[in-house]
C-alpha cells in the first residue's frame, strides 16, 4: 500500500485487511461497532498496520474501540 493514503483509501485498507472489503465505514464510529470480526482478525490488522504502514501502536491497543478517523490520524502523524 503506498504511503500518503487518503482517509478513504485508509478505510478501504482497514476493511480489506480484516476480510470485509467493500464495507463502508463511518469515520467517527469505533471499529467494533462497525465490523463483525473476531479478535484474531484485529490482531492481524494491528500487525499489518505496524509492518506494512509503519505505525507504532501500543502493545495493549484495542482496535475495536478506535474509529477509522483516530487510526488515520495516527497513521498521518507517522509520515
C-alpha positions in Angstrom: 0.0 0.0 0.0 1.5 3.3 -1.0 2.3 5.9 1.6 0.2 9.0 1.8 -3.1 7.3 1.6 -6.3 9.4 1.7 -8.8 8.7 4.5 -11.0 6.8 2.1 -8.0 4.6 0.9 -7.1 4.0 4.5 -10.6 2.9 5.4 -10.5 0.6 2.4 -7.2 -0.8 3.7 -8.8 -1.5 7.1 -11.8 -3.4 5.7 -9.7 -5.4 3.2 -7.2 -6.3 6.0 -10.0 -7.9 8.1 -11.7 -9.7 5.2 -14.6 -7.2 4.9 -13.6 -5.5 1.6 -16.3 -3.1 0.3 -17.7 -2.4 3.8 -18.5 1.3 4.2 -17.1 2.7 7.4 -18.3 5.7 9.3 -15.1 7.6 10.1 -16.2 8.5 13.6 -17.6 5.3 14.9 -15.4 2.7 16.7 -14.4 -0.3 14.5 -16.0 -2.7 17.0 -19.4 -1.1 16.3 -19.0 -1.4 12.5 -17.1 -4.6 11.8 -18.2 -8.1 12.9 -14.8 -9.7 13.1 -13.1 -11.9 15.7 -10.1 -10.8 17.8 -7.6 -12.7 15.7 -8.5 -10.6 12.7 -8.0 -7.5 14.7 -4.6 -8.8 15.9 -3.7 -9.4 12.2 -4.8 -5.9 11.4 -2.6 -4.4 14.2 0.4 -6.3 12.9 -0.3 -5.2 9.3 -0.7 -1.6 10.4 2.7 -1.8 12.1 4.6 -3.8 9.5 3.0 -2.5 6.3 2.3 1.1 7.2 5.0 1.7 9.8 2.5 2.7 12.5 3.6 2.4 16.2 0.7 1.0 18.1 0.7 0.4 21.9 1.0 -3.2 22.9 -2.4 -3.1 24.6 -4.2 -1.3 21.7 -7.9 -2.1 21.4 -8.7 -1.6 17.8 -12.4 -2.3 18.5 -12.5 1.0 20.5 -10.8 3.1 17.9 -12.5 4.9 15.0 -11.1 4.9 11.4 -10.5 8.6 11.9 -8.5 8.1 15.0 -6.4 5.4 13.4 -5.9 7.6 10.3 -4.8 10.5 12.4 -2.1 8.2 14.0 -1.1 7.0 10.5 -0.7 10.5 9.2 1.2 11.6 12.3 3.9 9.0 11.5 4.5 10.5 8.0 
